[in-house]
Amino acid sequence: MTQSQREALLDLLHIAMLTDSHISLKEESELERSINAIGWDSQRPREIHLLNSMAKARQATESAERTNEYIATRTAKFINADDQNKALSMLTSLLSSDGEGAEEIKFIAQIRELFSHT
């Protein structure tokens, strides 16, 4: 996975957590596990990206249009099936960690749809 994809995946993980307007302890634990599994290869510290990523994800949820644009720009970074499957697996694990609701199922379906077009 490239650094650009790592950053995009962290962004997607953050916005995924916001889909049901509830961040559980299980989701936070799964997010931390995912963050550690992704790795990092940048001069800029991962913690700086994480803080900015959550803020941008919150801003993106202000409207459906902004959310869709945010998700589309991040999913576009994953151009091969292997990387798409890794990202989808981490997103699914995060969202299922505390039970999937309707909004979370819709989110995963949107990611699958966007990945099918790249």
N, C-alpha and C positions, 0 to 999 in steps of 0.2 A: 504494500500500500504506500502510495506517495504521501509526502507531507501535506500537500494540498487536499488529498483525500482524507487524511487524518483530521485535519481542521474541519472539513465539511462534515465528517461523521460526528465530531463533537458537537457541531452546530445542530445537526439533525437529532442527536440524542437529547440535547437541551429542549428543542422545540417539541419533541415527542413527549417529554415529561409534562409539558404544559397543555397537552391536548385535552385532558379531562379536568383541568383546573384544580388538580389535587396532586401534590407531590408527597408520596409516602416515604417512610423510612426504608422500605424494601426497594423502592425505585432509587433512592439515594445510594443505597448499598450497591445495587446493580450498576448504577452509573459509575461509581468509583471503581468497581471491578472492570468495567469496559474501558474506562480511561487508562487504567494500568495495562490492560491488554493491548491497547492500540499502539502504545509506544509514542515517541516524539523525536523529531530530528530537525530542530530549528534553533537558530540563535536566540529567538524570542522565547522566554520561558513559557511552558505550558500553562502555568497558573494565570498568566496575563491573558492568554487566549481564552481560558475557561471563564474568567470574569467578563470579558467582552462578549463572549459567545452567549452567555445567559442573558445579558442585557439586550443584545440584538434579537434574541429569540423572543423575549418579552415584548419588545417593540413590534416584532413581526406579527404577533397575535392580536394586534389592535384592529385588524380587519382581515376578512377572508382573502382579499386580493393580495395583501402584503404577505400573509401566511403562504399562499400558493406560490408567489414569486420567490420567497425565501427558500421554500422546499425545492422548487424546480432548479434554482441556481446551484444548490448543494448537491442534488442528485445527479446533475449533469457532470460532475467531477468523476463519477464512477462509470467508466466506459467499457469495462470487461465484466463478464459474468461472474468470475471468481470474486472480484472486489465488491460487486453488487451483492452477491450472496453473503459475504462477510458482514457488510453493512446491514443488510436485512436481518441477519441472524442476531446481531447485537441490538438492533432496534426492537425486534420481537421479544428478545429476552428481557429487555428493559421494561417494555410495556406489559408483558405478561407476569412480571415479578409480583404485582399486587392484584392481578386479575384484569382481564381486558374488558373495557366498557365499549359502548357503541362508537364513541369518538376515537378511541384508540384503534379499533378495528378499521374504521374509515381511514385513519392515518396510514396504517400499514398497506391498505389497498391502494392508496394514492402513491405511496413509494413504489409498490410493485408496478403500477401502471407507468410511472415515469421511467423506471428502469427498463421496462419493456420497449421503450421508444429510443433507447440509446444504443 
